[in-house]
């Protein structure tokens, strides 16, 4: 006889088989022992179900179970009923207890201190052995190579155990030992030829790059670069090894740039580019600009070109690095810094070797190169930066001379070009990767324009030229170019105001740039014309009549410029321009009453005050007519209402 037990909501129902039901229908007598067994089984099952229900009620009352029940998804309905109630496993989900403080100190801290102590002891032992001549040069080099390789291999054990930072530190120490050993074998002990030592260092650099790439560790790459660039400084013997030094640095740069193109690690470029520039400047000052020393023009120019092309690669986009997030380092800062370094380095080399005639062609070559570079795949920001660089190089490609005037022109042109690029990027629907690009470009443009304006201010003191012809000279031509650049900057900034509601919060915003450009434009225009007027009467210095004529001409110019500026302010309905005109007129009034009234002769004094009075009367008439509706309308008086009871007047 077989039985099937089913439970529903804590109730147990015993269903007999068909044979048992047939026996009951036929009123067959049952065996006493079978009935006793069936009753015992039913009683045991009922007791078990009651016990499970009590346990389930207790579990539901606990807060941990409630939280677990709310967080867990609802269970899927099962087609077949189960005979057991599932009980959650609380023990497996409990957090593992951490080790005690004593355990952490003994197992982790003491082990690391012990490793550092062993490294220090090994270093002291080697130094002691070297000082006592126990180890020769070959043994020292082999000991350094073996120790460096062993430390690198040993660091992998700590990385697999989860001590990544300590493992990376050991790798940096091991790589530094390898670099030092190879450099000492070549430079100090002359045990290796230059070719083998250079190849070995390139292999160590490539291995460091591979470890950083395979382990996806930017800090490991930074440690490796620090050790690589520290090697020439630590073991420099003061000799001139241009080819070896620059080839070694170029290998580091190529490996790092390749790593940056594979991984989104643009911050590594912040380390290698300044280090490369510093090494080049140090070598150039020490060995290139030395009297009675042959200057290797071709070799140095080739290395400058290779450095330039190497640092140009991060700004070129490919399908592999299109997925990397955009960075202002590779899109703006590095292209600008790279162009500046290459241009100044080649300028210095050509200038010091007596090839000054090639400088204009160098600027044209740079401009053509950047125009052609825009056809390669690159971001919108980088393409705009390359276009601005091409404009700058084309601007300074005008017959270059050994003076600072063309530097002023270059700063002004670069500032206007960068501002135009920033305005192009500040569109109503900006590119998603151009969030911070307009702000960076605006700041760079502001710095360039400020340097150009400062150059225009100090140009006569800087160049100390004798100007014989007023208005028809290079000084006034430079000022006209500066006025054109400032006027263009003001127009660009004014036209970009409607596209930069979100960007006006950051300094410098478009309103500040537009206002500063207008003020600088007026100041440079007035100052340049005053300088030319002074040069026009310089040939007659010492003649009292000429001095009076110059003073009257200056007053007349200030009056006319102020009147034109005020008319422009009325036309454009700009209070900002009108206030500048009023300030200039106040200065002119002060000059007339404090200088002209005392120093000019009777005829020139009459002309000065006649012109000033007529101008002021015309300005007063314009303001009294209120052509711009500047006055507030008179308030209309309220009609007189008769007083009413219970109401407020």
matplotlib code that plots the C-alpha trace (Angstrom):
import matplotlib.pyplot as plt

x = [0.0, 1.4, 0.4, 0.9, 1.2, 0.4, 0.4, -1.4, -1.1, 0.2, -2.6, -1.6, -4.0, -3.5, -4.7, -4.9, -4.2, -6.8, -6.4, -7.0, -10.1, -11.5, -10.9, -12.7, -15.6, -15.9, -15.8, -12.8, -11.4, -7.9, -5.0, -4.5, -0.8, -1.2, -3.7, -1.3, 1.6, -0.5, -1.7, 1.8, 3.1, 0.3, 1.0, 4.8, 4.1, 1.6, 4.2, 6.9, 4.7, 3.8, 7.5, 8.4, 5.5, 6.8, 10.4, 9.1, 7.1, 10.2, 12.4, 9.8, 9.8, 13.6, 14.6, 17.4, 14.9, 12.6, 15.3, 16.4, 12.9, 12.4, 15.7, 15.3, 13.2, 9.9, 10.3, 9.1, 6.0, 6.8, 4.5, 5.3, 4.7, 7.7, 7.6, 10.2, 10.1, 13.3, 15.2, 17.6, 21.3, 22.3, 25.6, 27.1, 26.1, 27.7, 30.9, 34.1, 35.8, 39.0, 42.2, 43.2, 45.5, 48.3, 47.8, 48.0, 51.1, 52.8, 51.8, 51.8, 53.7, 56.6, 57.0, 57.2, 59.6, 61.7, 61.8, 63.0, 65.6, 66.9, 67.2, 69.1, 71.3, 72.1, 72.9, 75.2, 76.9, 77.5, 78.9, 81.2, 82.4, 83.0, 84.9, 87.1, 87.6, 86.0, 83.8, 85.2, 83.4, 82.1, 80.8, 79.1, 77.3, 76.2, 75.0, 73.0, 71.4, 70.6, 69.3, 67.1, 65.7, 65.1, 63.2, 61.0, 60.2, 59.7, 57.2, 54.8, 54.3, 53.0, 50.8, 49.1, 48.5, 46.8, 49.6, 49.5, 51.0, 54.0, 54.5, 54.6, 57.2, 59.4, 59.1, 60.2, 63.2, 64.1, 63.8, 65.9, 68.6, 68.6, 68.9, 71.7, 73.6, 73.4, 74.4, 77.3, 78.5, 78.6, 79.5, 81.6, 83.3, 83.2, 82.2, 79.5, 79.7, 77.2, 75.0, 74.5, 73.9, 71.4, 69.6, 69.4, 68.0, 65.4, 64.4, 64.1, 61.9, 59.8, 59.4, 58.3, 55.7, 54.5, 54.1, 52.2, 50.0, 49.3, 48.7, 46.7, 48.6, 49.3, 51.3, 53.6, 54.2, 54.9, 57.4, 59.2, 59.4, 60.8, 63.5, 64.2, 64.7, 66.6, 69.3, 71.2, 71.1, 72.5, 75.3, 76.3, 80.0, 79.9, 80.7, 78.9, 77.0, 74.3, 73.3, 73.2, 71.3, 68.7, 68.2, 67.7, 65.2, 63.5, 63.0, 61.3, 59.1, 58.1, 57.3, 55.2, 53.3, 52.5, 51.3, 49.1, 47.5, 46.7, 45.5, 43.6, 46.6, 47.2, 48.7, 51.9, 52.6, 52.8, 55.9, 57.8, 57.3, 58.7, 61.5, 62.4, 62.4, 64.5, 67.1, 67.3, 67.7, 70.3, 72.3, 71.9, 73.1, 76.0, 77.3, 75.7, 76.2, 79.9, 82.7, 85.2, 82.9, 81.5, 77.7, 76.0, 73.1, 71.8, 72.0, 70.3, 67.6, 66.8, 66.3, 64.1, 62.0, 61.7, 60.7, 58.1, 56.6, 56.6, 54.5, 52.3, 51.0, 48.7, 46.5, 45.8, 42.7, 42.3, 39.6, 41.4, 41.6, 38.3, 36.7, 39.1, 37.6, 38.8, 41.4, 42.5, 46.1, 46.2, 43.8, 44.9, 47.9, 50.3, 49.8, 50.4, 53.4, 54.9, 54.6, 56.2, 59.1, 59.9, 59.7, 61.8, 64.4, 64.8, 64.9, 67.7, 69.6, 69.3, 70.1, 73.2, 74.6, 74.3, 71.3, 69.0, 67.8, 66.1, 63.8, 61.0, 60.9, 60.8, 57.6, 56.1, 57.0, 55.3, 52.2, 52.0, 52.5, 49.7, 47.4, 48.1, 47.7, 44.1, 43.3, 44.1, 41.5, 41.4, 38.9, 37.2, 39.1, 42.5, 41.7, 40.8, 44.1, 46.1, 44.3, 45.1, 48.8, 48.9, 47.5, 50.1, 53.0, 51.8, 51.6, 55.1, 56.4, 56.6, 60.3, 61.6, 64.2, 66.3, 63.9, 61.2, 58.5, 57.6, 57.2, 54.5, 52.8, 52.9, 51.4, 48.5, 47.8, 47.8, 45.5, 43.0, 43.2, 42.7, 39.8, 38.2, 38.6, 37.0, 34.1, 33.6, 33.5, 31.0, 28.0, 24.4, 24.9, 28.5, 30.3, 30.2, 34.0, 34.4, 33.0, 36.2, 37.9, 36.4, 37.4, 41.0, 41.2, 39.8, 42.4, 45.2, 43.9, 43.7, 47.2, 48.5, 46.6, 47.8, 51.4, 50.9, 49.4, 52.3, 54.7, 53.1, 53.4, 57.1, 58.1, 59.9, 61.8, 62.5, 63.8, 65.1, 64.8, 65.1, 62.0, 62.5, 59.2, 56.0, 53.1, 55.1, 57.3, 57.3, 56.3, 53.0, 52.4, 52.8, 50.3, 47.9, 48.2, 47.6, 44.5, 43.2, 43.8, 42.1, 39.1, 38.7, 38.8, 36.1, 33.9, 34.4, 33.7, 30.6, 29.3, 29.7, 27.7, 24.5, 26.1, 27.7, 25.1, 26.5, 30.1, 29.9, 30.3, 34.0, 36.7, 37.4, 34.0, 33.0, 31.8, 35.1, 37.1, 34.9, 35.2, 38.9, 39.5, 37.6, 39.5, 42.8, 41.9, 41.2, 44.3, 46.7, 45.1, 45.5, 49.0, 50.3, 49.0, 50.5, 53.9, 53.6, 52.7, 55.7, 57.9, 56.5, 57.9, 61.0, 63.2, 62.4, 63.2, 64.2, 62.0, 59.4, 57.0, 57.2, 56.5, 53.4, 52.2, 52.8, 50.8, 47.9, 48.0, 47.8, 44.8, 43.1, 43.6, 42.2, 39.2, 38.5, 39.0, 36.8, 34.1, 34.3, 34.2, 31.1, 29.4, 30.1, 28.6, 25.5, 25.2, 25.6, 23.6, 26.5, 27.0, 30.3, 31.8, 30.2, 31.8, 35.3, 34.7, 33.6, 36.7, 38.9, 37.1, 37.6, 41.3, 41.3, 39.6, 42.2, 45.0, 43.5, 43.0, 46.2, 48.7, 47.4, 46.1, 49.6, 52.1, 50.5, 50.7, 47.8, 46.8, 47.2, 45.4, 42.4, 42.3, 42.5, 39.7, 37.6, 37.6, 37.1, 34.2, 32.5, 32.8, 31.5, 28.5, 27.7, 27.9, 25.7, 23.1, 23.1, 22.5, 19.8, 17.9, 17.9, 18.4, 18.9, 16.0, 18.3, 16.0, 13.4, 9.9, 8.1, 5.7, 2.1, 0.2, -2.7, -6.1, -7.7, -10.3, -12.9, -12.4, -14.8, -15.6, -14.2, -11.6, -7.8, -6.7]
y = [0.0, 3.4, 6.8, 10.4, 13.3, 16.8, 19.9, 23.2, 26.2, 24.0, 21.4, 17.8, 15.7, 11.9, 10.5, 6.8, 5.0, 3.6, 0.1, 1.4, 3.4, 0.3, -1.7, 1.0, 1.0, -2.7, -2.4, -4.8, -5.1, -3.7, -5.2, -3.6, -3.2, -1.3, 1.1, 1.8, 2.5, 4.9, 6.7, 7.1, 8.4, 11.0, 12.1, 12.5, 14.5, 16.8, 17.5, 18.2, 20.7, 22.5, 22.8, 24.2, 26.8, 28.0, 28.3, 30.2, 32.6, 33.4, 34.0, 36.4, 38.4, 39.1, 42.4, 40.8, 38.5, 41.4, 43.3, 40.3, 39.6, 43.2, 43.2, 39.7, 39.3, 37.4, 33.7, 32.0, 29.9, 26.2, 23.7, 20.9, 21.2, 20.8, 18.8, 21.0, 24.7, 26.5, 28.2, 31.0, 30.5, 33.3, 31.8, 32.0, 35.6, 36.9, 39.0, 37.3, 38.7, 40.7, 39.8, 41.4, 44.4, 42.1, 39.8, 42.7, 44.1, 40.8, 39.5, 42.7, 45.6, 43.6, 41.8, 45.1, 46.6, 43.5, 43.7, 47.3, 46.4, 43.5, 45.9, 48.4, 45.7, 44.4, 47.9, 48.5, 45.2, 45.9, 49.3, 47.8, 45.1, 47.7, 50.0, 47.1, 45.9, 42.5, 42.9, 44.0, 46.1, 42.9, 41.6, 44.8, 45.0, 41.3, 41.8, 44.8, 43.0, 39.9, 41.9, 44.1, 41.1, 39.2, 42.1, 42.4, 38.6, 38.6, 41.5, 39.3, 37.2, 40.2, 41.3, 37.9, 38.1, 41.5, 43.8, 45.8, 49.0, 47.3, 45.1, 48.2, 49.8, 46.7, 46.8, 50.4, 49.5, 46.6, 48.5, 51.3, 48.8, 47.5, 51.0, 51.9, 48.7, 49.0, 52.7, 52.0, 49.2, 51.6, 54.9, 54.2, 50.9, 50.7, 47.0, 47.2, 49.0, 51.8, 49.7, 46.8, 49.1, 51.1, 48.0, 46.6, 49.9, 49.9, 46.4, 47.3, 50.3, 48.1, 45.5, 48.1, 49.4, 45.8, 45.2, 48.4, 47.6, 43.9, 44.8, 47.9, 50.0, 53.7, 54.1, 51.4, 53.2, 56.4, 54.6, 53.2, 56.6, 58.2, 55.6, 55.9, 59.6, 59.6, 57.3, 59.9, 62.4, 60.0, 58.6, 61.5, 61.9, 65.3, 64.1, 65.1, 62.0, 63.7, 60.7, 58.3, 60.6, 61.7, 58.2, 56.9, 59.7, 59.2, 55.5, 56.4, 58.9, 56.5, 53.7, 56.1, 57.5, 54.0, 53.1, 56.2, 55.3, 51.9, 53.0, 56.1, 57.5, 61.0, 62.2, 60.3, 62.9, 65.5, 63.7, 62.8, 66.0, 68.4, 66.0, 65.8, 69.6, 69.9, 67.4, 69.2, 72.6, 71.3, 69.7, 72.7, 75.2, 73.0, 71.8, 73.5, 77.2, 76.8, 78.8, 76.9, 73.9, 72.5, 72.8, 69.7, 71.4, 68.3, 65.9, 68.2, 69.3, 65.6, 64.8, 67.9, 66.7, 63.2, 64.6, 66.8, 63.9, 61.6, 64.1, 64.8, 61.2, 61.4, 64.0, 61.8, 59.7, 56.0, 53.5, 51.9, 55.1, 56.6, 54.9, 56.6, 59.7, 63.0, 65.0, 68.6, 67.3, 65.5, 67.8, 71.3, 71.6, 69.0, 70.3, 73.9, 73.0, 70.7, 73.4, 76.0, 73.7, 72.6, 76.1, 77.7, 74.8, 75.1, 78.9, 78.7, 76.1, 78.1, 81.4, 80.1, 78.4, 81.5, 80.3, 83.2, 83.3, 80.0, 81.2, 82.5, 79.2, 77.3, 79.2, 78.5, 74.8, 74.6, 76.3, 74.0, 71.0, 72.0, 72.7, 69.2, 67.7, 68.8, 66.1, 63.3, 61.9, 64.0, 65.6, 68.8, 70.6, 69.4, 70.3, 73.8, 74.1, 73.0, 75.6, 78.3, 77.2, 77.3, 80.9, 81.9, 80.4, 82.0, 85.3, 85.3, 84.0, 87.6, 88.5, 87.7, 90.0, 89.8, 92.0, 91.5, 93.2, 90.0, 88.3, 90.9, 90.2, 86.5, 86.9, 89.0, 86.7, 83.7, 85.3, 86.3, 82.9, 81.0, 83.2, 82.5, 78.8, 79.1, 81.0, 78.2, 75.6, 77.7, 76.7, 76.3, 72.5, 72.0, 68.8, 66.4, 66.2, 70.0, 70.8, 72.5, 73.3, 76.8, 77.9, 76.6, 78.3, 81.5, 81.6, 80.9, 83.6, 86.1, 85.4, 85.8, 89.0, 90.4, 89.6, 91.3, 94.4, 94.5, 94.3, 97.2, 99.3, 98.6, 98.5, 101.8, 101.1, 97.5, 98.2, 101.7, 102.7, 106.1, 106.9, 109.6, 109.4, 109.6, 107.2, 105.5, 103.2, 99.6, 100.8, 102.2, 99.3, 96.9, 99.1, 98.9, 95.1, 95.1, 97.3, 94.9, 91.9, 93.6, 94.8, 91.3, 89.9, 92.3, 91.3, 87.6, 88.0, 90.1, 87.7, 84.7, 86.2, 84.5, 81.1, 81.1, 81.4, 78.4, 79.4, 83.0, 81.9, 81.0, 83.5, 85.0, 85.1, 86.6, 89.8, 90.4, 89.6, 92.0, 94.8, 94.4, 94.3, 97.5, 99.3, 98.0, 99.0, 102.6, 102.9, 101.5, 103.7, 106.9, 106.0, 105.0, 108.3, 110.3, 108.6, 109.4, 113.0, 113.3, 111.8, 114.3, 117.2, 115.5, 116.9, 120.4, 119.8, 122.9, 125.2, 126.8, 127.3, 123.6, 122.6, 124.7, 123.2, 119.7, 120.5, 121.9, 118.9, 116.6, 118.4, 118.5, 114.8, 114.0, 116.1, 114.5, 111.0, 111.6, 113.1, 110.1, 107.7, 109.4, 109.4, 105.7, 105.2, 107.1, 105.1, 101.7, 102.8, 101.6, 103.2, 101.3, 103.2, 106.5, 106.4, 105.8, 108.9, 111.0, 109.9, 110.9, 114.3, 114.9, 114.2, 116.7, 119.3, 118.9, 119.2, 122.4, 124.1, 122.9, 122.9, 124.7, 127.7, 128.2, 127.1, 127.9, 131.2, 133.5, 132.2, 128.5, 129.0, 130.6, 127.7, 125.1, 126.5, 127.4, 123.8, 122.4, 124.7, 124.0, 120.3, 120.4, 122.5, 120.0, 117.2, 119.0, 119.7, 116.0, 115.0, 117.7, 116.5, 113.1, 111.3, 108.0, 108.4, 108.2, 110.2, 108.5, 109.5, 111.7, 109.8, 110.6, 112.0, 110.0, 111.5, 113.2, 110.9, 112.2, 110.7, 107.9, 106.7, 103.4, 103.5, 104.3, 107.1]
z = [0.0, -1.0, 0.3, -1.1, 1.4, 0.3, 2.5, 1.9, 4.2, 7.0, 6.7, 5.9, 3.9, 3.6, 0.3, 0.0, -3.2, -5.4, -4.0, -0.4, -1.5, -3.3, -0.1, 1.9, -0.5, -0.2, 3.6, 3.9, 7.4, 7.9, 9.8, 13.2, 12.7, 9.4, 11.0, 13.9, 11.6, 9.5, 12.5, 13.9, 10.5, 10.4, 13.9, 13.2, 10.1, 11.9, 14.7, 12.1, 10.2, 13.4, 14.4, 11.0, 11.2, 14.5, 13.3, 10.2, 12.3, 14.5, 11.4, 9.9, 13.1, 12.9, 11.2, 9.1, 7.5, 6.7, 5.0, 3.1, 2.1, 0.8, -1.1, -2.7, -5.9, -5.6, -6.0, -9.1, -8.7, -8.8, -10.5, -8.2, -4.5, -2.3, 0.9, 2.7, 3.6, 2.3, 5.0, 4.1, 4.7, 7.1, 8.0, 4.5, 4.1, 7.3, 6.7, 7.4, 10.5, 9.8, 11.4, 14.6, 14.9, 16.1, 13.1, 10.7, 12.3, 12.4, 8.9, 6.8, 8.4, 9.7, 6.4, 4.5, 7.0, 6.7, 2.9, 3.1, 5.8, 3.6, 0.6, 2.7, 4.1, 0.6, -0.6, 2.3, 1.8, -1.9, -1.1, 1.6, -0.8, -3.5, -1.2, -0.1, -3.7, -3.1, -6.2, -9.5, -12.2, -13.9, -10.6, -9.8, -13.1, -12.9, -9.3, -10.3, -13.3, -11.3, -8.4, -10.6, -12.5, -9.3, -7.7, -10.8, -10.7, -7.0, -7.2, -9.1, -6.0, -4.0, -6.9, -7.0, -3.2, -3.7, -2.6, -5.9, -4.6, -3.0, -6.1, -8.3, -6.0, -6.2, -10.0, -10.1, -7.9, -10.0, -13.3, -11.8, -10.9, -14.5, -15.9, -13.6, -14.2, -18.0, -17.9, -15.6, -17.8, -20.7, -19.2, -16.1, -16.8, -20.6, -20.4, -23.1, -26.4, -27.0, -29.4, -27.0, -24.0, -25.9, -27.2, -23.6, -22.3, -25.0, -24.1, -20.4, -21.4, -23.6, -20.9, -18.4, -20.9, -21.5, -17.8, -17.3, -20.3, -19.3, -15.6, -16.5, -14.1, -14.8, -11.6, -12.7, -16.0, -14.0, -11.8, -14.8, -16.5, -13.4, -13.2, -16.9, -16.9, -13.6, -15.1, -17.2, -14.4, -11.8, -13.9, -16.1, -16.5, -18.2, -21.7, -24.9, -26.1, -28.1, -30.3, -27.4, -25.0, -27.5, -28.9, -25.4, -24.6, -27.9, -27.2, -23.9, -25.6, -28.4, -25.8, -23.7, -26.6, -27.8, -24.3, -24.2, -27.5, -26.2, -22.7, -21.7, -19.7, -21.1, -17.7, -18.5, -21.2, -18.4, -17.3, -20.5, -22.5, -19.8, -19.1, -22.8, -23.1, -20.0, -21.3, -24.6, -23.1, -20.6, -23.4, -25.7, -23.1, -22.2, -25.5, -28.5, -27.7, -26.9, -28.6, -30.7, -30.8, -34.1, -34.0, -35.5, -37.3, -39.2, -36.2, -33.8, -36.3, -37.0, -33.3, -32.9, -35.8, -34.3, -31.0, -32.7, -34.7, -31.6, -29.5, -32.5, -32.5, -29.4, -31.1, -34.1, -33.7, -34.7, -34.4, -31.4, -29.3, -30.5, -27.5, -25.0, -23.3, -24.7, -22.8, -23.0, -22.6, -26.0, -27.8, -26.8, -24.4, -26.0, -29.6, -28.5, -26.3, -29.0, -31.7, -29.4, -28.5, -32.0, -33.4, -30.7, -30.8, -34.6, -34.4, -31.9, -33.9, -37.2, -35.5, -33.7, -36.8, -38.9, -41.0, -40.2, -43.9, -43.4, -40.6, -42.8, -44.7, -41.5, -40.5, -43.9, -43.5, -40.2, -41.5, -44.5, -42.3, -39.9, -42.8, -44.2, -40.8, -40.6, -43.3, -40.8, -38.5, -35.4, -33.0, -33.8, -31.0, -32.3, -35.8, -34.7, -32.7, -35.8, -37.9, -35.4, -35.4, -39.2, -39.0, -36.5, -38.5, -41.7, -39.9, -38.5, -41.9, -43.1, -43.6, -40.2, -38.7, -35.6, -33.6, -31.1, -33.3, -35.0, -31.7, -30.8, -34.1, -33.4, -30.0, -31.3, -34.2, -32.1, -29.5, -32.2, -33.9, -30.6, -29.7, -33.1, -32.5, -29.0, -30.6, -33.2, -30.4, -28.3, -30.5, -29.3, -29.5, -28.4, -29.1, -26.2, -25.9, -26.1, -22.6, -21.3, -24.6, -25.2, -21.7, -22.1, -25.5, -24.2, -21.4, -23.8, -26.2, -23.3, -22.3, -25.9, -26.4, -23.1, -24.0, -27.4, -25.8, -23.3, -26.2, -27.9, -24.8, -24.2, -27.9, -28.0, -24.8, -25.9, -29.4, -28.8, -32.5, -34.0, -35.9, -38.6, -40.6, -38.6, -39.4, -42.2, -40.2, -38.8, -35.3, -36.5, -38.8, -35.8, -33.9, -36.8, -36.7, -33.0, -33.5, -36.1, -33.8, -30.9, -33.0, -34.4, -30.9, -29.7, -32.6, -32.0, -28.3, -28.9, -31.5, -29.1, -26.3, -27.4, -27.5, -24.1, -21.4, -19.6, -20.1, -18.8, -15.3, -15.8, -16.1, -18.6, -20.1, -23.4, -21.8, -20.1, -23.3, -25.4, -22.9, -22.3, -26.1, -26.6, -23.8, -25.1, -28.6, -27.6, -25.4, -28.0, -30.7, -28.6, -27.4, -30.9, -32.5, -29.7, -30.3, -34.0, -33.3, -31.0, -33.8, -36.3, -34.4, -33.1, -35.9, -34.7, -31.1, -29.3, -31.4, -29.1, -32.0, -32.9, -29.3, -29.3, -32.5, -31.1, -28.0, -30.1, -32.4, -29.4, -27.9, -31.3, -31.7, -28.3, -28.9, -32.3, -31.0, -28.1, -30.3, -32.7, -29.8, -28.3, -31.7, -32.0, -28.5, -29.6, -32.8, -31.2, -28.1, -26.0, -22.6, -22.2, -25.2, -24.2, -20.8, -22.4, -24.5, -21.6, -19.6, -22.6, -22.8, -19.1, -19.6, -22.6, -20.4, -17.7, -20.3, -21.7, -18.4, -16.7, -19.6, -22.6, -20.7, -19.1, -21.8, -25.1, -26.8, -27.3, -30.8, -30.0, -26.7, -28.5, -31.0, -28.2, -26.1, -29.1, -30.3, -26.9, -26.1, -29.5, -28.9, -25.4, -26.4, -29.2, -26.7, -24.2, -26.9, -27.9, -24.3, -23.8, -26.8, -25.2, -28.5, -26.7, -24.3, -21.3, -19.1, -17.0, -17.9, -15.4, -13.3, -14.3, -11.3, -10.1, -10.7, -7.6, -6.2, -3.7, -0.2, 0.7, 4.1, 5.1, 2.3, 2.2, 0.0]

ax = plt.figure().add_subplot(projection="3d")
ax.plot(x, y, z, "-o")
ax.set_aspect("equal")
plt.show()
